[in-house]
Structures are given as C-alpha cells and as structure tokens.
C-alpha cells in the first residue's frame, strides 16, 4: 500500500448501533497495523450546527408518527426526494463535517448511517482530491435514503437486502453480503459454564436475558415499562433465571431490583452496564430485546434466539421480519405479551433448539473482518488469505 492512505469511518449517533458498527470496522482496520494507514472515526452529528441530538431525532419517528416513518422508510419516492432535495439543507447543517473531510482528504469514506453517506457523497462531488465511498448498512434491510450513485461498495446484512438493491439498479458487483459489523468479542468462543460462574448464574437453569439498556425514548420506554410489569411472570417460568441488563439506566435498574425484592424471587438478577456482553449472551437460552440491527446481529453472533418486542417501525420492522422469517426469532408486537412469548419460545426444547440453530445459521460474527478486507482492496492492499 502506498504511504499516507486515510480511511474515514463515519456514523451518526442516532442510537448506538451505527456507532458500534463504525467502531468495529475502525478497530479491525487499526488492528491490521498496516504501515502508512490512518483511520479516523467521525460522528457526523457532532459537527452539526446547530448541534443535533440523536435521541431527539430518533424519537421524532416513534409514537404517533411511527406510521409515517414506516411509510417513508420503505418508499422509493420519498428516498429519491430526500436524496435530491436534502443536499442544500445538509450542506448548511453539516458544514463542520464538510470541513473535517476536506482537512482529512481521505482516500475512502466508510459510512454506517445514511445521513453520513448523503453528506459524504455531496462532499465527494466537490472535493479537489476524489475519494471513494462505502456504505455499510446496520439493519436487515436497506431504506431508499441511502445514496446509490457514486458508491464504490454496499456492504449489507443479508441476501434479501442485496436483492432489493439490485432490483433498484445497483450493480451486483457493487454489493457484498457481509452481515452487520459487531464487536470483536462476538467472534470469540466462550466456555458457558465459566461465563455462568463469572456472572453468578445458576449452572442448571435456563437463562432468559432481557436487554433493556437503551436510553432512547418512545417505544424503548414502553418496552421497559412492559418488562417491569412482566417480571413476576417471567420469573415464574419453571427452571429459569431472568437476567435484566439495564445499561447506564440506573433508575430503571433500581426499579427492577425493588420489584424483584418485592415479590420475593431469587431467580432474577439485575445488571447495569456490561462491557463484555458476548460471554453473557453465549450462555443465554433466550434473549428479549427491541429489534435494533446491532442487538439482533450480536445475539445472532452469540447463537442466542430472540423474542423481539414491538411496537416497531422502519428498520425495526425489517429486522423483525428478517429474523422471524429465518426462524431465529419470535415477534411480540404488543410489549405486554413479553412473558407469553417467552413462555412459548422455551416451553418446548425442540423449538428452542431449532431457533438457536437458525440464529447460528444467520450469524456473521466476522463481518467487520470481511468488510475490512474489502476496504483494503479498494485502497490497494491485497485481501487477507486464510492459511490452509
């Protein structure tokens, strides 16, 4: 590779999934320790003027407006209009991002959010030094706001996403089915007995893992409320322990501990932020989660089947459809039915085993490495070749 190559990995901090995917790709690139390669991680929203809140943007498309968002997400007309008419507005709002990329003068810009890609394609048309753009989607579906013209490569989650892009004019040679990038910890194998011991979990019980760490408003709050109400029913599932991961939401963690103590159960464990989620997921028998792209990809990588909790719109609907169609998940559209669906999933060992096998079949834990190989190929570094 020629000296002085720069790859910028850009995301938008709307939720955590786009950031996690960007960090996974950036970490894989940096980990190759290629002389002369500079890797820069950029949050496009940080440079917006006025400063934009990712959570606020996300909540705009939930609740009463979810139906509108769902229609726009899947509309080719809306996507084409947004890509065409959004240019002047983006140029004004993201002048700081423009300046960052101009100063970096990258050879390649990798985008894990459509907003970052829309801005990058606009910059690329004006840049004195041309650069290539790679879109890395973080859901099991591709909405029409992702730019398509002038894109060197689309990295997508599954074959259905690839087929839809082809149907809308993207060349097959410009699409790679890589999966959603996940953190490197999900590419490792774990001793489940040791993991259970580390987290203080009973060695002879099934583990139902509730992933409730998101601090985003709207449907995520409904999920937490329903989970709190459903906790006694979940704890009553025979031969089962319930682990609730609350992330940095200390108030919710305290509420769940209080509720658990109030009805006297000994098989509920409430955790805060867990840095190494992969071993915890690996020893779980079932996960309960909202259908975000990143959490779905991580659960699949760990081989754990899911009950996905609604309501869902846009990309979450696409994720729920993809995983349920593949047999890796069940979808509880009404969050009040969490316990009912958890009972359905684990009541028959053969059903749960089949769901786990389907999750493992859909998993792509090495997505970040695959994407990195392709990125390095675009800037002149030969792809890695596995030894026999």
RAKAJO-V57418 format. One record per run of one state. SS is the DSSP state (h for helix, s for strand, l for the rest). FROM is the first residue (numbers start at 1). TO is the last residue. Records with the same first field share a line. If there is no record, write none. Layout:
SS=FROM-TO / FROM-TO
This chain:
l=1-4 / 12-16 / 32-36 / 48-53 / 60-62 / 74-75 / 94-94 / 105-107 / 112-113 / 127-131 / 137-152 / 157-158 / 168-171 / 178-183 / 188-191 / 199-205 / 212-218 / 236-239 / 246-249 / 263-267 / 272-276 / 283-285 / 291-292 / 303-305 / 310-314 / 326-328 / 333-334 / 347-348 / 363-366 / 379-388
s=5-11 / 37-43 / 108-111 / 132-136 / 153-156 / 175-177 / 206-211 / 240-245 / 268-271 / 286-290 / 306-309 / 329-332
h=17-31 / 44-47 / 54-59 / 63-73 / 76-93 / 95-104 / 114-126 / 159-167 / 172-174 / 184-187 / 192-198 / 219-235 / 250-262 / 277-282 / 293-302 / 315-325 / 335-346 / 349-362 / 367-378
